[in-house]
Amino acid sequence: MATKKETTEQIMSAIGEGTRVRAMFGEYVLYFHDKVVGTICDDCLFIKITPGTQNILENICAKQPAYEGAKDSYLIATEQLSNREMMRDVVEACLYDLK
């Protein structure tokens, strides 16, 4: 099932400035300040597992691949998107680890 454009807009709004998405095969790659921090597949947000994201998400998010053959990522629950501060902290931590 392809991700709806509205879902990408909701996710980008939850994270704020510095985010963008790029369509790939009916799904999306999530960028934060031009670094890939996650994917949006089947209307779900998956964030890369890094030391920083692990510190924040390890006990509150399930790990699973975004699609068949992918590495595990953190699956962000829909209700967690409303916590804008946490979402911003997560992508900033991921960005820091990717530098």
Biotite code that builds the C-alpha atoms (Angstrom):
import biotite.structure as struc

atoms = struc.array([
    struc.Atom([0.000, 0.000, 0.000], chain_id="A", res_id=1, res_name="MET", atom_name="CA", element="C"),
    struc.Atom([1.456, 3.364, -0.982], chain_id="A", res_id=2, res_name="ALA", atom_name="CA", element="C"),
    struc.Atom([1.802, 6.139, 1.559], chain_id="A", res_id=3, res_name="THR", atom_name="CA", element="C"),
    struc.Atom([-0.639, 9.040, 1.275], chain_id="A", res_id=4, res_name="LYS", atom_name="CA", element="C"),
    struc.Atom([0.741, 12.533, 0.707], chain_id="A", res_id=5, res_name="LYS", atom_name="CA", element="C"),
    struc.Atom([-1.224, 13.720, 3.767], chain_id="A", res_id=6, res_name="GLU", atom_name="CA", element="C"),
    struc.Atom([0.801, 11.352, 5.941], chain_id="A", res_id=7, res_name="THR", atom_name="CA", element="C"),
    struc.Atom([4.079, 12.857, 4.776], chain_id="A", res_id=8, res_name="THR", atom_name="CA", element="C"),
    struc.Atom([2.753, 16.335, 5.459], chain_id="A", res_id=9, res_name="GLU", atom_name="CA", element="C"),
    struc.Atom([1.677, 15.341, 8.984], chain_id="A", res_id=10, res_name="GLN", atom_name="CA", element="C"),
    struc.Atom([5.115, 13.870, 9.713], chain_id="A", res_id=11, res_name="ILE", atom_name="CA", element="C"),
    struc.Atom([6.997, 16.879, 8.340], chain_id="A", res_id=12, res_name="MET", atom_name="CA", element="C"),
    struc.Atom([4.754, 19.168, 10.383], chain_id="A", res_id=13, res_name="SER", atom_name="CA", element="C"),
    struc.Atom([5.422, 17.132, 13.534], chain_id="A", res_id=14, res_name="ALA", atom_name="CA", element="C"),
    struc.Atom([9.186, 17.479, 13.082], chain_id="A", res_id=15, res_name="ILE", atom_name="CA", element="C"),
    struc.Atom([9.251, 21.026, 11.790], chain_id="A", res_id=16, res_name="GLY", atom_name="CA", element="C"),
    struc.Atom([11.807, 23.056, 9.895], chain_id="A", res_id=17, res_name="GLU", atom_name="CA", element="C"),
    struc.Atom([14.568, 21.245, 8.076], chain_id="A", res_id=18, res_name="GLY", atom_name="CA", element="C"),
    struc.Atom([12.503, 18.271, 6.936], chain_id="A", res_id=19, res_name="THR", atom_name="CA", element="C"),
    struc.Atom([11.673, 17.160, 3.441], chain_id="A", res_id=20, res_name="ARG", atom_name="CA", element="C"),
    struc.Atom([10.641, 13.939, 1.763], chain_id="A", res_id=21, res_name="VAL", atom_name="CA", element="C"),
    struc.Atom([11.492, 12.339, -1.540], chain_id="A", res_id=22, res_name="ARG", atom_name="CA", element="C"),
    struc.Atom([9.159, 9.892, -3.256], chain_id="A", res_id=23, res_name="ALA", atom_name="CA", element="C"),
    struc.Atom([10.641, 6.488, -3.973], chain_id="A", res_id=24, res_name="MET", atom_name="CA", element="C"),
    struc.Atom([8.605, 3.590, -5.383], chain_id="A", res_id=25, res_name="PHE", atom_name="CA", element="C"),
    struc.Atom([5.308, 4.805, -3.910], chain_id="A", res_id=26, res_name="GLY", atom_name="CA", element="C"),
    struc.Atom([6.884, 5.406, -0.512], chain_id="A", res_id=27, res_name="GLU", atom_name="CA", element="C"),
    struc.Atom([9.088, 8.196, 0.852], chain_id="A", res_id=28, res_name="TYR", atom_name="CA", element="C"),
    struc.Atom([12.541, 8.844, 2.242], chain_id="A", res_id=29, res_name="VAL", atom_name="CA", element="C"),
    struc.Atom([12.622, 11.349, 5.118], chain_id="A", res_id=30, res_name="LEU", atom_name="CA", element="C"),
    struc.Atom([15.436, 13.897, 5.158], chain_id="A", res_id=31, res_name="TYR", atom_name="CA", element="C"),
    struc.Atom([16.438, 16.225, 7.982], chain_id="A", res_id=32, res_name="PHE", atom_name="CA", element="C"),
    struc.Atom([18.888, 18.924, 6.920], chain_id="A", res_id=33, res_name="HIS", atom_name="CA", element="C"),
    struc.Atom([19.669, 16.873, 3.799], chain_id="A", res_id=34, res_name="ASP", atom_name="CA", element="C"),
    struc.Atom([20.555, 13.657, 5.684], chain_id="A", res_id=35, res_name="LYS", atom_name="CA", element="C"),
    struc.Atom([18.382, 10.535, 5.452], chain_id="A", res_id=36, res_name="VAL", atom_name="CA", element="C"),
    struc.Atom([16.927, 9.918, 8.911], chain_id="A", res_id=37, res_name="VAL", atom_name="CA", element="C"),
    struc.Atom([14.112, 7.549, 8.055], chain_id="A", res_id=38, res_name="GLY", atom_name="CA", element="C"),
    struc.Atom([11.482, 6.265, 5.693], chain_id="A", res_id=39, res_name="THR", atom_name="CA", element="C"),
    struc.Atom([7.738, 6.543, 5.443], chain_id="A", res_id=40, res_name="ILE", atom_name="CA", element="C"),
    struc.Atom([6.201, 3.273, 4.280], chain_id="A", res_id=41, res_name="CYS", atom_name="CA", element="C"),
    struc.Atom([2.572, 2.157, 4.367], chain_id="A", res_id=42, res_name="ASP", atom_name="CA", element="C"),
    struc.Atom([1.675, 5.418, 6.139], chain_id="A", res_id=43, res_name="ASP", atom_name="CA", element="C"),
    struc.Atom([4.109, 4.638, 8.986], chain_id="A", res_id=44, res_name="CYS", atom_name="CA", element="C"),
    struc.Atom([7.266, 6.471, 10.039], chain_id="A", res_id=45, res_name="LEU", atom_name="CA", element="C"),
    struc.Atom([10.447, 4.463, 10.502], chain_id="A", res_id=46, res_name="PHE", atom_name="CA", element="C"),
    struc.Atom([13.497, 6.187, 12.023], chain_id="A", res_id=47, res_name="ILE", atom_name="CA", element="C"),
    struc.Atom([17.073, 4.928, 11.656], chain_id="A", res_id=48, res_name="LYS", atom_name="CA", element="C"),
    struc.Atom([18.579, 3.208, 14.661], chain_id="A", res_id=49, res_name="ILE", atom_name="CA", element="C"),
    struc.Atom([21.615, 5.176, 15.832], chain_id="A", res_id=50, res_name="THR", atom_name="CA", element="C"),
    struc.Atom([23.130, 5.604, 19.307], chain_id="A", res_id=51, res_name="PRO", atom_name="CA", element="C"),
    struc.Atom([21.209, 8.868, 19.734], chain_id="A", res_id=52, res_name="GLY", atom_name="CA", element="C"),
    struc.Atom([17.841, 7.566, 18.579], chain_id="A", res_id=53, res_name="THR", atom_name="CA", element="C"),
    struc.Atom([18.372, 4.451, 20.676], chain_id="A", res_id=54, res_name="GLN", atom_name="CA", element="C"),
    struc.Atom([18.764, 6.607, 23.809], chain_id="A", res_id=55, res_name="ASN", atom_name="CA", element="C"),
    struc.Atom([15.373, 8.187, 23.134], chain_id="A", res_id=56, res_name="ILE", atom_name="CA", element="C"),
    struc.Atom([13.325, 5.403, 21.524], chain_id="A", res_id=57, res_name="LEU", atom_name="CA", element="C"),
    struc.Atom([14.679, 2.073, 22.816], chain_id="A", res_id=58, res_name="GLU", atom_name="CA", element="C"),
    struc.Atom([11.986, 1.574, 25.461], chain_id="A", res_id=59, res_name="ASN", atom_name="CA", element="C"),
    struc.Atom([9.070, 3.229, 23.705], chain_id="A", res_id=60, res_name="ILE", atom_name="CA", element="C"),
    struc.Atom([9.176, 2.036, 20.077], chain_id="A", res_id=61, res_name="CYS", atom_name="CA", element="C"),
    struc.Atom([9.134, -1.319, 18.348], chain_id="A", res_id=62, res_name="ALA", atom_name="CA", element="C"),
    struc.Atom([11.938, -2.234, 15.970], chain_id="A", res_id=63, res_name="LYS", atom_name="CA", element="C"),
    struc.Atom([11.060, -3.654, 12.584], chain_id="A", res_id=64, res_name="GLN", atom_name="CA", element="C"),
    struc.Atom([12.050, -3.283, 8.941], chain_id="A", res_id=65, res_name="PRO", atom_name="CA", element="C"),
    struc.Atom([10.186, -0.670, 6.917], chain_id="A", res_id=66, res_name="ALA", atom_name="CA", element="C"),
    struc.Atom([9.934, -3.096, 3.993], chain_id="A", res_id=67, res_name="TYR", atom_name="CA", element="C"),
    struc.Atom([11.051, -6.594, 3.137], chain_id="A", res_id=68, res_name="GLU", atom_name="CA", element="C"),
    struc.Atom([14.833, -6.820, 3.060], chain_id="A", res_id=69, res_name="GLY", atom_name="CA", element="C"),
    struc.Atom([15.409, -3.583, 4.988], chain_id="A", res_id=70, res_name="ALA", atom_name="CA", element="C"),
    struc.Atom([17.339, -3.224, 8.242], chain_id="A", res_id=71, res_name="LYS", atom_name="CA", element="C"),
    struc.Atom([15.346, -2.759, 11.427], chain_id="A", res_id=72, res_name="ASP", atom_name="CA", element="C"),
    struc.Atom([14.256, 0.785, 12.228], chain_id="A", res_id=73, res_name="SER", atom_name="CA", element="C"),
    struc.Atom([12.203, 2.309, 15.021], chain_id="A", res_id=74, res_name="TYR", atom_name="CA", element="C"),
    struc.Atom([8.500, 2.321, 14.169], chain_id="A", res_id=75, res_name="LEU", atom_name="CA", element="C"),
    struc.Atom([7.035, 5.594, 15.416], chain_id="A", res_id=76, res_name="ILE", atom_name="CA", element="C"),
    struc.Atom([3.454, 5.192, 16.617], chain_id="A", res_id=77, res_name="ALA", atom_name="CA", element="C"),
    struc.Atom([0.928, 7.683, 15.271], chain_id="A", res_id=78, res_name="THR", atom_name="CA", element="C"),
    struc.Atom([0.230, 9.070, 18.756], chain_id="A", res_id=79, res_name="GLU", atom_name="CA", element="C"),
    struc.Atom([3.954, 9.784, 19.220], chain_id="A", res_id=80, res_name="GLN", atom_name="CA", element="C"),
    struc.Atom([3.852, 12.227, 16.304], chain_id="A", res_id=81, res_name="LEU", atom_name="CA", element="C"),
    struc.Atom([1.883, 14.636, 18.484], chain_id="A", res_id=82, res_name="SER", atom_name="CA", element="C"),
    struc.Atom([4.927, 14.946, 20.777], chain_id="A", res_id=83, res_name="ASN", atom_name="CA", element="C"),
    struc.Atom([6.692, 17.512, 18.609], chain_id="A", res_id=84, res_name="ARG", atom_name="CA", element="C"),
    struc.Atom([9.519, 18.059, 21.085], chain_id="A", res_id=85, res_name="GLU", atom_name="CA", element="C"),
    struc.Atom([10.371, 14.357, 21.149], chain_id="A", res_id=86, res_name="MET", atom_name="CA", element="C"),
    struc.Atom([10.151, 14.090, 17.355], chain_id="A", res_id=87, res_name="MET", atom_name="CA", element="C"),
    struc.Atom([12.541, 17.008, 16.969], chain_id="A", res_id=88, res_name="ARG", atom_name="CA", element="C"),
    struc.Atom([14.924, 15.505, 19.524], chain_id="A", res_id=89, res_name="ASP", atom_name="CA", element="C"),
    struc.Atom([14.875, 12.172, 17.664], chain_id="A", res_id=90, res_name="VAL", atom_name="CA", element="C"),
    struc.Atom([15.764, 13.594, 14.254], chain_id="A", res_id=91, res_name="VAL", atom_name="CA", element="C"),
    struc.Atom([18.388, 15.912, 15.750], chain_id="A", res_id=92, res_name="GLU", atom_name="CA", element="C"),
    struc.Atom([19.983, 12.934, 17.530], chain_id="A", res_id=93, res_name="ALA", atom_name="CA", element="C"),
    struc.Atom([19.956, 10.943, 14.308], chain_id="A", res_id=94, res_name="CYS", atom_name="CA", element="C"),
    struc.Atom([21.472, 13.846, 12.370], chain_id="A", res_id=95, res_name="LEU", atom_name="CA", element="C"),
    struc.Atom([24.210, 14.251, 14.976], chain_id="A", res_id=96, res_name="TYR", atom_name="CA", element="C"),
    struc.Atom([25.117, 10.551, 14.681], chain_id="A", res_id=97, res_name="ASP", atom_name="CA", element="C"),
    struc.Atom([25.202, 10.719, 10.869], chain_id="A", res_id=98, res_name="LEU", atom_name="CA", element="C"),
    struc.Atom([27.723, 13.583, 10.706], chain_id="A", res_id=99, res_name="LYS", atom_name="CA", element="C"),
])
